Amino acid sequence: MMNHMKSATVRDLRYHFPEIEARLREGDVIQITKRKRVIARLAPVKPRPSRTYPDFRAIQREVFGSKRLKSTGAELVSAARGKY
């Protein structure tokens, strides 16, 4: 078993992966060994920044207010594409 070392054997990966995963979540880099030789390193993935998308409905309300348009947004885009 892994104990408190920051290394694990290939067998540990197979039979004790939840423990290895927990160490990765804590930010540890783990060396994977096979027959006492380091063959790989597992490192935690850097968390991706969450994407925030613009609030298109709020932008539309800001530009057009409560005015109802005669055509849909898809029709406007389609018409604009035909011009170029």
DSSP file (Angstrom, degrees, kcal/mol; ACC not computed):
  #  RESIDUE AA STRUCTURE BP1 BP2  ACC     N-H-->O    O-->H-N    N-H-->O    O-->H-N    TCO  KAPPA ALPHA  PHI   PSI    X-CA   Y-CA   Z-CA
    1    1 A M              0   0    0      0, 0.0    11,-0.1     0, 0.0    10,-0.0   0.000 360.0 360.0 360.0 167.7    0.0    0.0    0.0
    2    2 A M    >   +     0   0    0      1,-0.2     3,-1.5    10,-0.1     5,-0.3   0.790 360.0 177.4 -73.5 -30.8    1.1    3.6   -0.4
    3    3 A N  T 3   -     0   0    0      1,-0.2    -1,-0.2     3,-0.1     0, 0.0  -0.400  67.5 -36.6  56.2-129.8    1.5    4.6    3.2
    4    4 A H  T 3  S+     0   0    0     -2,-0.1    -1,-0.2     2,-0.0     2,-0.1   0.270 105.8 112.0-110.4  12.2    2.7    8.2    3.4
    5    5 A M    <   -     0   0    0     -3,-1.5    -3,-0.0     2,-0.2    25,-0.0  -0.445  69.6-129.3 -82.6 158.0    5.1    8.3    0.4
    6    6 A K  S    S+     0   0    0     -2,-0.1    25,-2.2    24,-0.1     2,-0.3  -0.197  84.2  80.3 -98.7  41.7    4.4   10.3   -2.7
    7    7 A S  E     -a   31   0A   0     -5,-0.3     2,-0.3    23,-0.3    25,-0.2  -0.968  55.4-172.0-140.4 158.3    5.0    7.3   -4.9
    8    8 A A  E     -a   32   0A   0     23,-2.9    25,-2.8    -2,-0.3     2,-0.1  -0.988  20.2-123.0-148.1 151.9    2.9    4.3   -5.9
    9    9 A T  E  >  -a   33   0A   0     -2,-0.3     4,-1.8    23,-0.2    25,-0.2  -0.453  33.4-106.8 -89.0 168.1    3.4    1.1   -7.7
   10   10 A V  H  > S+     0   0    0     23,-1.4     4,-1.5     1,-0.2     5,-0.1   0.883 124.6  54.4 -60.2 -37.3    1.5    0.0  -10.8
   11   11 A R  H  > S+     0   0    0      1,-0.2     4,-2.7     2,-0.2     5,-0.3   0.899 103.2  55.2 -63.9 -40.5   -0.2   -2.5   -8.5
   12   12 A D  H  > S+     0   0    0      1,-0.2     4,-3.0     2,-0.2    -1,-0.2   0.894 103.8  55.7 -58.6 -39.4   -1.2    0.3   -6.2
   13   13 A L  H  < S+     0   0    0     -4,-1.8     4,-0.4     1,-0.2    -1,-0.2   0.900 112.2  43.1 -59.1 -39.6   -2.9    2.0   -9.2
   14   14 A R  H  < S+     0   0    0     -4,-1.5     3,-0.2     1,-0.1    -2,-0.2   0.928 128.0  24.5 -72.9 -45.9   -4.9   -1.1   -9.8
   15   15 A Y  H  < S+     0   0    0     -4,-2.7    -2,-0.2     1,-0.2    -3,-0.2   0.645 131.0  33.0-101.0 -15.3   -6.0   -1.9   -6.3
   16   16 A H    >X  +     0   0    0     -4,-3.0     4,-1.6    -5,-0.3     3,-0.7  -0.077  68.8 133.8-132.4  35.1   -5.8    1.4   -4.3
   17   17 A F  H 3>  +     0   0    0     -4,-0.4     4,-3.2    -3,-0.2     5,-0.3   0.860  67.4  61.6 -60.0 -37.9   -6.7    4.0   -6.9
   18   18 A P  H 3> S+     0   0    0      0, 0.0     4,-1.9     0, 0.0    -1,-0.2   0.883 106.3  47.8 -56.9 -36.5   -9.2    5.9   -4.6
   19   19 A E  H <> S+     0   0    0     -3,-0.7     4,-1.9     2,-0.2    -2,-0.2   0.904 113.2  47.4 -68.7 -40.8   -6.3    6.6   -2.2
   20   20 A I  H  X S+     0   0    0     -4,-1.6     4,-2.2     1,-0.2    -1,-0.2   0.915 110.9  51.9 -65.6 -42.5   -4.1    7.8   -5.0
   21   21 A E  H  X S+     0   0    0     -4,-3.2     4,-2.4     1,-0.2    -1,-0.2   0.890 106.8  53.5 -60.6 -39.9   -6.9    9.9   -6.4
   22   22 A A  H  X S+     0   0    0     -4,-1.9     4,-1.4    -5,-0.3    -1,-0.2   0.906 108.3  49.7 -62.6 -41.6   -7.4   11.5   -3.0
   23   23 A R  H  <>S+     0   0    0     -4,-1.9     5,-2.2     1,-0.2     4,-0.4   0.893 109.7  51.3 -64.6 -38.7   -3.7   12.5   -2.9
   24   24 A L  H ><5S+     0   0    0     -4,-2.2     3,-1.5     1,-0.2    -2,-0.2   0.914 106.8  53.4 -63.3 -41.8   -4.0   13.9   -6.4
   25   25 A R  H 3<5S+     0   0    0     -4,-2.4    -1,-0.2     1,-0.3    -2,-0.2   0.807 104.3  56.5 -63.0 -28.7   -7.0   16.0   -5.3
   26   26 A E  T 3<5S-     0   0    0     -4,-1.4    -1,-0.3    -5,-0.2    -2,-0.2   0.575 125.8-104.3 -77.8  -9.1   -4.8   17.3   -2.4
   27   27 A G  T < 5 +     0   0    0     -3,-1.5    -3,-0.2    -4,-0.4     2,-0.1   0.497  69.6 147.5 102.1   4.6   -2.3   18.5   -5.0
   28   28 A D      < -     0   0    0     -5,-2.2     2,-0.5    15,-0.1    -1,-0.3  -0.467  43.6-137.2 -74.8 144.6    0.4   15.9   -4.6
   29   29 A V        -     0   0    0     14,-0.2     2,-0.5    -2,-0.1    14,-0.2  -0.895  24.5-155.1 -95.8 130.3    2.5   14.7   -7.5
   30   30 A I  E     - B   0  42A   0     12,-2.7    12,-3.5    -2,-0.5     2,-0.4  -0.919   7.7-143.1-116.5 129.2    2.9   11.0   -7.4
   31   31 A Q  E     -aB   7  41A   0    -25,-2.2   -23,-2.9    -2,-0.5     2,-0.5  -0.757  15.3-144.7 -87.9 132.1    5.7    8.9   -8.9
   32   32 A I  E     -aB   8  40A   0      8,-3.1     7,-3.1    -2,-0.4     8,-1.4  -0.855  19.9-166.6 -98.8 127.4    4.6    5.6  -10.4
   33   33 A T  E     -aB   9  38A   0    -25,-2.8   -23,-1.4    -2,-0.5     2,-0.4  -0.846  16.7-171.8-117.1 151.4    7.1    2.8  -10.0
   34   34 A K  E >  S- B   0  37A   0      3,-2.5     3,-1.2    -2,-0.3   -25,-0.0  -0.959  83.0  -9.1-139.0 120.2    7.5   -0.6  -11.6
   35   35 A R  T 3  S-     0   0    0     -2,-0.4     3,-0.1     1,-0.2    -1,-0.1   0.906 130.2 -56.6  54.4  45.4   10.1   -2.9  -10.2
   36   36 A K  T 3  S+     0   0    0      1,-0.2     2,-0.4     0, 0.0    -1,-0.2   0.592 115.8 112.8  65.9  15.4   11.5   -0.1   -8.1
   37   37 A R  E <  S-B   34   0A   0     -3,-1.2    -3,-2.5     0, 0.0     2,-0.4  -0.958  72.1-118.9-117.1 136.2   12.1    2.1  -11.1
   38   38 A V  E     +B   33   0A   0     -2,-0.4    -5,-0.3    -5,-0.2     3,-0.1  -0.580  37.6 166.9 -72.5 124.6   10.1    5.3  -11.7
   39   39 A I  E     -     0   0A   0     -7,-3.1     2,-0.3    -2,-0.4    -6,-0.2   0.570  60.2  -1.2-113.6 -15.5    8.2    5.0  -14.9
   40   40 A A  E     -B   32   0A   0     -8,-1.4    -8,-3.1     2,-0.0     2,-0.4  -0.986  55.4-132.4-164.1 166.6    5.8    7.9  -14.7
   41   41 A R  E     -B   31   0A   0     -2,-0.3     2,-0.5   -10,-0.2   -10,-0.2  -1.000  13.6-152.8-129.8 133.5    4.6   10.9  -12.7
   42   42 A L  E     -B   30   0A   0    -12,-3.5   -12,-2.7    -2,-0.4    -2,-0.0  -0.914  18.1-178.5-103.5 128.6    1.0   11.7  -12.1
   43   43 A A        -     0   0    0     -2,-0.5   -14,-0.2   -14,-0.2   -15,-0.1  -0.962  30.6-106.6-126.6 144.5    0.2   15.3  -11.4
   44   44 A P        -     0   0    0      0, 0.0     2,-0.3     0, 0.0   -19,-0.1  -0.378  38.0-111.4 -67.8 148.1   -3.1   17.0  -10.6
   45   45 A V        -     0   0    0      1,-0.1     3,-0.0    -2,-0.1   -18,-0.0  -0.589  31.1-112.8 -77.8 138.2   -4.7   19.0  -13.4
   46   46 A K        -     0   0    0     -2,-0.3    -1,-0.1     1,-0.1     2,-0.1  -0.545  40.7-105.8 -69.0 133.9   -4.9   22.7  -12.8
   47   47 A P        -     0   0    0      0, 0.0    -1,-0.1     0, 0.0     3,-0.0  -0.364  32.8-123.0 -64.1 138.2   -8.5   23.7  -12.4
   48   48 A R        -     0   0    0      1,-0.1     2,-0.2    -2,-0.1     3,-0.0  -0.562  26.8-108.9 -78.3 142.0   -9.9   25.5  -15.4
   49   49 A P        -     0   0    0      0, 0.0     2,-0.1     0, 0.0    -1,-0.1  -0.507  41.3-107.3 -67.8 139.7  -11.3   28.9  -14.8
   50   50 A S        -     0   0    0     -2,-0.2     2,-0.4     1,-0.1     0, 0.0  -0.443  31.8-125.8 -70.9 140.3  -15.1   28.8  -15.1
   51   51 A R        -     0   0    0     -2,-0.1     2,-0.5    -3,-0.0    -1,-0.1  -0.676  18.7-160.3 -87.3 136.8  -16.4   30.4  -18.2
   52   52 A T        -     0   0    0     -2,-0.4    -2,-0.0     0, 0.0     0, 0.0  -0.977   9.2-150.2-116.3 130.0  -19.0   33.1  -17.9
   53   53 A Y        -     0   0    0     -2,-0.5    -2,-0.0     1,-0.1     0, 0.0  -0.702  26.3 -99.8 -97.8 148.8  -21.1   33.8  -20.9
   54   54 A P        -     0   0    0      0, 0.0     2,-1.4     0, 0.0     3,-0.2  -0.317  32.9-115.2 -64.4 149.5  -22.6   37.2  -21.7
   55   55 A D     >  -     0   0    0      1,-0.2     4,-2.0     2,-0.1     3,-0.2  -0.702  36.4-179.1 -86.3  90.6  -26.3   37.7  -20.8
   56   56 A F  H  > S+     0   0    0     -2,-1.4     4,-2.7     1,-0.2    -1,-0.2   0.837  77.6  56.5 -65.1 -33.9  -27.6   38.2  -24.3
   57   57 A R  H  > S+     0   0    0      2,-0.2     4,-2.4     1,-0.2    -1,-0.2   0.913 107.9  48.2 -65.1 -40.2  -31.1   38.7  -23.2
   58   58 A A  H  > S+     0   0    0      2,-0.2     4,-2.1     1,-0.2    -2,-0.2   0.893 112.0  49.5 -66.0 -39.1  -30.1   41.6  -20.9
   59   59 A I  H  X S+     0   0    0     -4,-2.0     4,-2.3     2,-0.2     5,-0.2   0.921 110.4  50.7 -64.7 -43.0  -28.1   43.1  -23.8
   60   60 A Q  H  X>S+     0   0    0     -4,-2.7     4,-3.1     1,-0.2     5,-0.5   0.919 110.7  48.4 -61.0 -44.0  -31.0   42.8  -26.1
   61   61 A R  H  X5S+     0   0    0     -4,-2.4     4,-1.9     1,-0.2    -1,-0.2   0.879 111.2  51.5 -63.4 -36.6  -33.3   44.5  -23.5
   62   62 A E  H  <5S+     0   0    0     -4,-2.1    -2,-0.2     2,-0.2    -1,-0.2   0.891 117.5  37.8 -66.9 -39.6  -30.7   47.3  -23.1
   63   63 A V  H  <5S+     0   0    0     -4,-2.3    -2,-0.2    -5,-0.1    -3,-0.2   0.934 133.9  20.4 -77.6 -47.9  -30.5   47.9  -26.9
   64   64 A F  H ><5S-     0   0    0     -4,-3.1     3,-1.5     1,-0.3    -3,-0.2   0.606  84.9-159.9-102.6 -13.3  -34.1   47.4  -27.9
   65   65 A G  T 3<< -     0   0    0     -4,-1.9    -1,-0.3    -5,-0.5    -2,-0.1  -0.461  67.3 -31.7  67.1-138.9  -36.1   47.9  -24.6
   66   66 A S  T 3  S+     0   0    0     -2,-0.1    -1,-0.2    -4,-0.1     2,-0.1   0.312 101.2 128.8 -96.5   8.6  -39.5   46.4  -24.8
   67   67 A K    <   -     0   0    0     -3,-1.5     2,-0.5    -6,-0.1    -3,-0.1  -0.421  55.5-135.3 -66.2 135.2  -39.9   47.0  -28.5
   68   68 A R        -     0   0    0     -2,-0.1     2,-0.2     2,-0.0    -1,-0.1  -0.795  17.0-137.1 -93.7 131.6  -40.9   44.0  -30.5
   69   69 A L        -     0   0    0     -2,-0.5     4,-0.1     1,-0.1    -5,-0.0  -0.557   9.0-133.1 -87.5 153.4  -39.0   43.4  -33.7
   70   70 A K  S    S+     0   0    0     -2,-0.2     2,-0.3     2,-0.1    -1,-0.1   0.761  90.7  39.2 -75.6 -25.6  -40.7   42.4  -37.0
   71   71 A S  S    S-     0   0    0      1,-0.0    -2,-0.1     2,-0.0     2,-0.1  -0.866  87.1-109.2-125.2 159.6  -38.2   39.6  -37.6
   72   72 A T     >  -     0   0    0     -2,-0.3     4,-1.9     1,-0.1     5,-0.1  -0.322  32.5-108.1 -80.3 166.6  -36.4   37.1  -35.4
   73   73 A G  H  > S+     0   0    0      1,-0.2     4,-2.4     2,-0.2     5,-0.2   0.872 120.3  55.3 -61.1 -37.9  -32.7   37.3  -34.6
   74   74 A A  H  > S+     0   0    0      1,-0.2     4,-2.5     2,-0.2    -1,-0.2   0.889 107.0  49.9 -64.0 -39.3  -32.0   34.3  -36.8
   75   75 A E  H  > S+     0   0    0      2,-0.2     4,-2.3     1,-0.2    -1,-0.2   0.885 110.0  50.9 -67.2 -37.6  -33.6   36.1  -39.7
   76   76 A L  H  X S+     0   0    0     -4,-1.9     4,-2.2     2,-0.2    -2,-0.2   0.916 112.1  46.5 -64.7 -42.9  -31.5   39.2  -39.1
   77   77 A V  H  X S+     0   0    0     -4,-2.4     4,-2.2     2,-0.2    -2,-0.2   0.926 112.3  50.5 -64.8 -44.3  -28.3   37.1  -39.0
   78   78 A S  H  X S+     0   0    0     -4,-2.5     4,-1.4     1,-0.2    -2,-0.2   0.905 111.7  47.8 -60.5 -42.9  -29.3   35.3  -42.2
   79   79 A A  H  X S+     0   0    0     -4,-2.3     4,-0.7     1,-0.2    -1,-0.2   0.890 110.7  51.6 -65.3 -39.7  -30.0   38.6  -43.9
   80   80 A A  H >X S+     0   0    0     -4,-2.2     3,-0.7     1,-0.2     4,-0.5   0.871 107.4  53.1 -67.0 -35.9  -26.7   40.0  -42.8
   81   81 A R  H >< S+     0   0    0     -4,-2.2     3,-0.8     1,-0.2    -1,-0.2   0.830 102.0  59.4 -67.8 -31.8  -24.8   37.0  -44.1
   82   82 A G  H 3< S+     0   0    0     -4,-1.4    -1,-0.2     1,-0.2    -2,-0.2   0.717  97.0  62.3 -68.7 -20.6  -26.4   37.4  -47.5
   83   83 A K  H <<        0   0    0     -3,-0.7    -1,-0.2    -4,-0.7    -2,-0.2   0.741 360.0 360.0 -77.3 -23.0  -24.9   40.9  -47.8
   84   84 A Y    <<        0   0    0     -3,-0.8    -1,-0.2    -4,-0.5    -2,-0.2   0.451 360.0 360.0-104.6 360.0  -21.3   39.7  -47.7
